């Protein structure tokens, strides 16, 4: 179903609805169960919900065409595709194939990036889902982690730079319970991460449990501080951030990465 501004993916049996807005970077601005939306959308401006970004964040230049620009869209059977224009700042194009499971409401996403420049480039997928704050984030930790604490706590050093402590991280709203990093997503801004090998991150808010699954590659070069997943939160948002390994692409070459929310 569609209207002039959005595309609606509906799993009527599961009472789940996803709403995609091609005009604003093909974002998913609504993923609701029985009318309750887990996603956060800032009032009167773009930038909320689920968006596909590229990283690592510390080195990529501003790229509004990918992050907030208008995407084209098309349908192929039950699949909705949204695709960005070429971003002149990075010479890349991104896109997503979206399909909802009518019985369960699981939303499958195939993320795409294409090098549309005249030189070889290397980036990673930065899968960013902004949920409403006030819930609990859960990251399963890697028993063989490269970090002594098996997780890292970020300290902001600039607009795009975080220093991470993986030796003695401590925060009053964060605990490790049975091998899981559990955060209370509220208060002053904070970012945590891990080199988790489990391939999922979860968020619990009220009666909703939202689980984001992503591909994990044991031999991959994870170029964003060695993290496979990160979690940022403050008093407004709880952002779930799976990361892919580096994808080194020649001109016109592309790569894909699957992700699922449920």
Kinemage of the C-alpha trace (Angstrom):
@kinemage 1
@onewidth
@group {chain A} dominant
@subgroup {mainchain}
@vectorlist {calphas} color= white
{ca unk a 1} P 0.000 0.000 0.000
{ca unk a 2} L 1.235 3.509 -0.730
{ca unk a 3} L 0.246 7.158 -0.550
{ca unk a 4} L 1.900 10.284 -1.951
{ca unk a 5} L 4.611 10.350 0.697
{ca unk a 6} L 5.123 6.840 2.046
{ca unk a 7} L 5.066 3.112 1.403
{ca unk a 8} L 3.288 0.794 3.840
{ca unk a 9} L 4.407 -2.793 4.377
{ca unk a 10} L 1.680 -4.583 6.314
{ca unk a 11} L 1.660 -7.943 8.078
{ca unk a 12} L -2.019 -7.992 8.974
{ca unk a 13} L -1.935 -11.394 10.667
{ca unk a 14} L 0.873 -10.270 12.997
{ca unk a 15} L -0.570 -6.737 13.464
{ca unk a 16} L 2.740 -5.248 12.312
{ca unk a 17} L 3.158 -2.225 10.022
{ca unk a 18} L 6.339 -0.727 8.562
{ca unk a 19} L 6.256 2.693 6.875
{ca unk a 20} L 8.991 3.721 4.428
{ca unk a 21} L 9.529 7.325 3.269
{ca unk a 22} L 11.480 7.501 -0.032
{ca unk a 23} L 11.555 11.314 0.122
{ca unk a 24} L 13.775 11.172 3.219
{ca unk a 25} L 16.542 8.698 2.381
{ca unk a 26} L 14.156 5.753 2.161
{ca unk a 27} L 13.881 5.719 5.948
{ca unk a 28} L 11.651 3.351 7.862
{ca unk a 29} L 9.878 5.776 10.185
{ca unk a 30} L 7.376 3.350 11.644
{ca unk a 31} L 7.720 -0.264 12.758
{ca unk a 32} L 4.750 -0.909 14.977
{ca unk a 33} L 3.089 -3.834 16.703
{ca unk a 34} L -0.632 -3.450 17.316
{ca unk a 35} L -0.324 0.302 16.767
{ca unk a 36} L 2.694 0.926 19.016
{ca unk a 37} L 5.738 2.288 17.158
{ca unk a 38} L 9.176 1.386 18.555
{ca unk a 39} L 11.005 3.952 16.391
{ca unk a 40} L 11.902 7.528 17.310
{ca unk a 41} L 11.269 10.393 14.899
{ca unk a 42} L 12.373 13.931 15.816
{ca unk a 43} L 9.609 16.535 15.521
{ca unk a 44} L 9.574 18.619 12.336
{ca unk a 45} L 12.854 17.357 10.871
{ca unk a 46} L 14.304 14.261 9.188
{ca unk a 47} L 16.783 11.902 10.767
{ca unk a 48} L 14.798 9.370 12.772
{ca unk a 49} L 13.735 5.771 12.379
{ca unk a 50} L 15.946 3.341 10.487
{ca unk a 51} L 18.445 4.708 7.997
{ca unk a 52} L 21.336 3.149 6.118
{ca unk a 53} L 24.626 4.992 6.541
{ca unk a 54} L 28.258 4.358 5.659
{ca unk a 55} L 31.226 4.459 7.990
{ca unk a 56} L 33.506 4.590 9.796
{ca unk a 57} L 31.986 7.742 11.236
{ca unk a 58} L 35.312 9.289 12.234
{ca unk a 59} L 36.625 9.500 8.653
{ca unk a 60} L 33.682 9.773 6.275
{ca unk a 61} L 32.915 13.343 5.092
{ca unk a 62} L 29.382 14.763 5.358
{ca unk a 63} L 27.169 12.948 2.824
{ca unk a 64} L 23.602 14.310 2.986
{ca unk a 65} L 22.542 12.750 -0.318
{ca unk a 66} L 22.861 9.306 1.254
{ca unk a 67} L 21.662 10.152 4.758
{ca unk a 68} L 18.740 12.549 4.165
{ca unk a 69} L 18.303 12.898 0.397
{ca unk a 70} L 15.420 11.703 -1.738
{ca unk a 71} L 15.538 8.057 -2.835
{ca unk a 72} L 13.840 6.518 -5.829
{ca unk a 73} L 11.672 3.468 -5.252
{ca unk a 74} L 10.160 0.520 -7.080
{ca unk a 75} L 8.378 -2.740 -6.297
{ca unk a 76} L 9.048 -6.264 -7.500
{ca unk a 77} L 6.338 -8.551 -6.203
{ca unk a 78} L 6.431 -8.264 -2.415
{ca unk a 79} L 9.827 -6.530 -2.419
{ca unk a 80} L 10.193 -2.759 -2.136
{ca unk a 81} L 13.470 -1.237 -3.283
{ca unk a 82} L 14.680 2.263 -2.424
{ca unk a 83} L 17.866 3.711 -3.927
{ca unk a 84} L 19.768 6.926 -3.303
{ca unk a 85} L 21.206 9.298 -5.851
{ca unk a 86} L 24.976 9.456 -6.252
{ca unk a 87} L 26.474 11.321 -3.312
{ca unk a 88} L 29.124 13.695 -4.678
{ca unk a 89} L 30.978 13.864 -1.339
{ca unk a 90} L 31.843 10.171 -1.298
{ca unk a 91} L 31.070 8.932 -4.807
{ca unk a 92} L 28.767 6.233 -3.463
{ca unk a 93} L 25.170 5.118 -3.870
{ca unk a 94} L 23.229 3.097 -1.295
{ca unk a 95} L 19.947 1.238 -1.402
{ca unk a 96} L 17.719 -1.239 0.387
{ca unk a 97} L 15.461 -4.131 -0.591
{ca unk a 98} L 12.623 -4.470 1.940
{ca unk a 99} L 10.160 -7.308 2.503
{ca unk a 100} L 7.842 -8.041 5.409
{ca unk a 101} L 6.786 -11.516 6.522
{ca unk a 102} L 3.003 -11.534 6.509
{ca unk a 103} L 2.746 -14.158 9.255
{ca unk a 104} L 5.378 -12.946 11.732
{ca unk a 105} L 5.926 -9.267 10.891
{ca unk a 106} L 9.696 -9.774 10.561
{ca unk a 107} L 11.153 -7.102 8.283
{ca unk a 108} L 13.971 -8.339 6.041
{ca unk a 109} L 16.366 -5.750 4.634
{ca unk a 110} L 19.073 -6.319 2.039
{ca unk a 111} L 21.415 -3.323 2.234
{ca unk a 112} L 23.397 -2.300 -0.846
{ca unk a 113} L 26.269 0.058 -1.591
{ca unk a 114} L 27.840 0.791 -4.973
{ca unk a 115} L 31.026 2.636 -5.819
{ca unk a 116} L 30.022 5.165 -8.475
{ca unk a 117} L 33.323 7.062 -8.400
{ca unk a 118} L 36.369 6.663 -10.652
{ca unk a 119} L 38.617 5.225 -7.916
{ca unk a 120} L 38.747 2.287 -5.529
{ca unk a 121} L 37.074 2.992 -2.179
{ca unk a 122} L 36.640 1.248 1.164
{ca unk a 123} L 33.687 1.808 3.511
{ca unk a 124} L 31.530 -0.232 5.853
{ca unk a 125} L 27.777 -0.433 6.317
{ca unk a 126} L 26.569 1.515 9.339
{ca unk a 127} L 23.047 0.265 10.058
{ca unk a 128} L 21.377 2.883 12.289
{ca unk a 129} L 17.986 2.322 13.930
{ca unk a 130} L 16.748 5.063 16.256
{ca unk a 131} L 14.286 3.762 18.850
{ca unk a 132} L 12.454 5.700 21.536
{ca unk a 133} L 14.510 6.066 24.710
{ca unk a 134} L 13.675 4.729 28.174
{ca unk a 135} L 14.108 1.041 27.451
{ca unk a 136} L 16.880 -1.504 27.871
{ca unk a 137} L 19.512 -2.357 25.254
{ca unk a 138} L 21.029 -5.848 25.145
{ca unk a 139} L 24.248 -6.860 23.371
{ca unk a 140} L 25.547 -10.448 23.682
{ca unk a 141} L 29.286 -10.344 24.387
{ca unk a 142} L 31.997 -12.330 22.654
{ca unk a 143} L 33.759 -14.757 25.049
{ca unk a 144} L 36.885 -14.419 22.866
{ca unk a 145} L 36.682 -10.633 22.625
{ca unk a 146} L 39.777 -8.588 21.787
{ca unk a 147} L 38.737 -6.218 24.584
{ca unk a 148} L 39.668 -7.229 28.161
{ca unk a 149} L 36.219 -6.210 29.430
{ca unk a 150} L 34.526 -7.719 26.316
{ca unk a 151} L 32.823 -4.342 25.680
{ca unk a 152} L 33.822 -0.695 25.345
{ca unk a 153} L 32.555 2.577 26.788
{ca unk a 154} L 32.840 5.700 24.654
{ca unk a 155} L 33.981 9.188 25.625
{ca unk a 156} L 33.165 11.868 23.072
{ca unk a 157} L 36.199 13.820 21.854
{ca unk a 158} L 34.560 15.741 19.020
{ca unk a 159} L 31.519 15.767 16.713
{ca unk a 160} L 32.557 12.494 15.040
{ca unk a 161} L 35.132 11.044 17.384
{ca unk a 162} L 34.773 8.749 20.394
{ca unk a 163} L 37.602 7.292 22.481
{ca unk a 164} L 36.747 3.816 23.753
{ca unk a 165} L 37.775 2.176 27.010
{ca unk a 166} L 37.753 -1.607 26.702
{ca unk a 167} L 39.813 -2.301 29.796
{ca unk a 168} L 37.936 -0.787 32.736
{ca unk a 169} L 34.610 0.561 31.430
{ca unk a 170} L 32.103 1.610 34.083
{ca unk a 171} L 28.730 3.345 33.963
{ca unk a 172} L 25.916 3.457 36.539
{ca unk a 173} L 23.295 2.542 33.945
{ca unk a 174} L 25.194 -0.366 32.390
{ca unk a 175} L 25.742 -3.910 33.659
{ca unk a 176} L 27.046 -7.210 32.368
{ca unk a 177} L 24.561 -9.980 33.190
{ca unk a 178} L 25.091 -13.594 32.109
{ca unk a 179} L 27.352 -12.568 29.248
{ca unk a 180} L 25.041 -9.805 28.065
{ca unk a 181} L 25.727 -6.071 28.099
{ca unk a 182} L 22.540 -4.437 29.429
{ca unk a 183} L 22.021 -0.678 29.224
{ca unk a 184} L 19.322 1.600 30.564
{ca unk a 185} L 18.812 3.880 27.574
{ca unk a 186} L 18.241 7.273 29.126
{ca unk a 187} L 20.155 10.207 30.618
{ca unk a 188} L 23.227 12.001 29.295
{ca unk a 189} L 24.483 10.804 25.928
{ca unk a 190} L 26.557 7.646 25.963
{ca unk a 191} L 27.897 5.185 23.427
{ca unk a 192} L 28.949 1.600 23.994
{ca unk a 193} L 30.045 -1.168 21.681
{ca unk a 194} L 31.399 -4.662 21.358
{ca unk a 195} L 33.027 -7.085 18.951
{ca unk a 196} L 30.048 -9.382 19.437
{ca unk a 197} L 29.965 -12.551 17.350
{ca unk a 198} L 26.283 -13.307 17.993
{ca unk a 199} L 24.815 -11.325 15.089
{ca unk a 200} L 22.028 -9.588 17.002
{ca unk a 201} L 21.233 -6.643 19.260
{ca unk a 202} L 17.963 -6.239 21.170
{ca unk a 203} L 15.960 -3.433 22.696
{ca unk a 204} L 13.140 -3.776 25.224
{ca unk a 205} L 10.724 -0.922 25.832
{ca unk a 206} L 7.507 -1.507 27.727
{ca unk a 207} L 5.791 -4.528 26.234
{ca unk a 208} L 7.863 -4.434 23.029
{ca unk a 209} L 10.931 -6.540 22.329
{ca unk a 210} L 12.735 -5.443 19.168
{ca unk a 211} L 15.565 -7.644 17.883
{ca unk a 212} L 17.873 -6.585 15.074
{ca unk a 213} L 19.760 -9.417 13.347
{ca unk a 214} L 22.781 -8.794 11.141
{ca unk a 215} L 25.504 -10.757 9.377
{ca unk a 216} L 28.748 -11.441 11.251
{ca unk a 217} L 31.983 -12.300 9.435
{ca unk a 218} L 34.682 -13.841 11.689
{ca unk a 219} L 37.472 -12.971 9.239
{ca unk a 220} L 36.102 -9.522 8.395
{ca unk a 221} L 38.105 -6.324 8.849
{ca unk a 222} L 35.881 -4.291 11.175
{ca unk a 223} L 37.298 -0.828 10.619
{ca unk a 224} L 35.205 1.163 13.109
{ca unk a 225} L 37.392 0.599 16.190
{ca unk a 226} L 37.052 -3.173 15.794
{ca unk a 227} L 33.354 -3.019 16.712
{ca unk a 228} L 30.709 -5.218 15.115
{ca unk a 229} L 27.892 -3.411 16.908
{ca unk a 230} L 27.399 -0.176 18.849
{ca unk a 231} L 24.620 1.354 20.909
{ca unk a 232} L 24.140 5.107 21.433
{ca unk a 233} L 21.539 6.584 23.774
{ca unk a 234} L 20.389 9.768 25.460
{ca unk a 235} L 17.118 11.102 26.868
{ca unk a 236} L 15.439 10.969 23.443
{ca unk a 237} L 16.829 8.060 21.481
{ca unk a 238} L 18.258 4.566 21.766
{ca unk a 239} L 20.199 3.888 18.585
{ca unk a 240} L 21.057 0.321 17.541
{ca unk a 241} L 24.084 0.253 15.242
{ca unk a 242} L 25.232 -3.008 13.611
{ca unk a 243} L 28.431 -2.542 11.583
{ca unk a 244} L 29.800 -4.508 8.668
{ca unk a 245} L 33.416 -5.285 7.824
{ca unk a 246} L 35.254 -3.063 5.368
{ca unk a 247} L 34.094 -3.446 1.779
{ca unk a 248} L 36.826 -2.459 -0.676
{ca unk a 249} L 35.156 -1.700 -3.999
{ca unk a 250} L 36.458 -0.879 -7.456
{ca unk a 251} L 34.528 1.602 -9.638
{ca unk a 252} L 31.006 0.304 -10.389
{ca unk a 253} L 31.492 -2.587 -7.962
{ca unk a 254} L 28.866 -3.204 -5.274
{ca unk a 255} L 28.311 -5.267 -2.153
{ca unk a 256} L 25.350 -6.280 -0.030
{ca unk a 257} L 24.613 -7.069 3.615
{ca unk a 258} L 21.431 -8.564 5.107
{ca unk a 259} L 19.626 -7.267 8.200
{ca unk a 260} L 16.368 -8.304 9.865
{ca unk a 261} L 14.191 -6.620 12.462
{ca unk a 262} L 11.450 -8.337 14.407
